[in-house]
Amino acid sequence: MNTKAIETISVNAVRDSIVLSDYLDQCIPDNDKEPFWDGSIHIYNNKNHCKKNFRGRLPVQVKGTRNNNHSKKEVSFSVSVVDLKGYLDDGVLYFVVYVSNDGRKSKIYYLELTPIRIRFILNSANSKKKVSLKFKEFPADNDRKATIAMNCYDNCKRQSSFSNAKLYTIEELQSQGVLESLSMHLSGVKINTDPQTAFISNDVYLYAKVKGSTIPQPIEILPKDLYTSETVDCSVTIGGKEYYSQIKIIKSLKDTTYILGESFKITQNNETKKVNYSYSSSDYLQVVAKDLEFMLAYIDAGCFEIQGKKFPFNKKLLHFPTLTWKHKGKI
């Protein structure tokens, strides 16, 4: 296939994917001649695409490349520094499309290039003409597509007036005595049904409310590898005996970790569901005794329960590294 054929297939793939969402419409023409963008996504506040429900226009860029490996969740792609400078004021939702050699299959990847993210990229580009960026696979779920577009659009709008302004750190604003509060914003469809997952699955930025200003100011930080942490009151039992009255749950995009006591962790990969067990002894002897008692009872019984729900353990998968405990005089 020639370059034009790859471009046509790529643009068609993005257009076909976008129009499946009830909240989005595409305006990505063939052979677009704009200097930096290939068109735009039109975003609506609900399923009725009338003018009063029009939320805004998000610029997009579509790049196609021939590649038969469509199994990856994340890919690298080089973007021109000149193009990044052109996107700086308004931001862009950047698509990279992998097209198979025969042109029959394609897979879409994306990156939300907001003004603040672009600034971080340009600051680290030095004298390079191109920079390699990481792109995530574009979801098949149509509500997730709408959430990505809405969230990218809203952050681009919030950041546009700061594309060339000085960004402050939290410490600088605190030292000046002007920091009133901090906030993180997330826009999208059905995000209230599972706010924790929505929070860690999407790009979010930190904004400051500064004295004397009504406009939230983006902080000089680019959040990544986000996670949520909560302590849940619940009864952890084995054979009717309660060992713990609460657990700590840490959720990230990659995995979910359950912490029982101070020493025992169960980490489950969110995609493969593979479970890893780890034990790290406390400095306190009475805590070690309690945690070890639970661990041995768990292995012996083959499961523990949290408020009636069983968590089985496969003894064949049991493998703990050599355990060491150094007493530091704390009882």
Buried (B, 14 or more C-beta within 10 A) or exposed (E): BEEEEBBBBBBBBBBEBBEEBBBBBBBBEEEBEEEBBBBBBBBBEEEEBEEEEEBBBBBBBBBBEBBEEBEBEEBEBEBEBEBBEBBBBBBBBBBBBBBBEEEEEBBBBBBBBBBBBBBBBBEEBEEEEBBEBEBBBBBEEBBBBBBBBBBBBBBBBBBBEBBEEEBBEBEBBEEEEBBEEEEEEBBBBEBEEEEBBBBBBBBBBBBBBBEEEEEBBBBBEBEEEBBBEEEEEBBBBBEEEEBBEEBBBBBBBEBBBBBBBBBBBBBBEBEEEEBEBEBEBBEBBEBBEBBBBBBEBBEEBEEBBBEEEEBEBEEEEEEEEEEEEEEEEEE
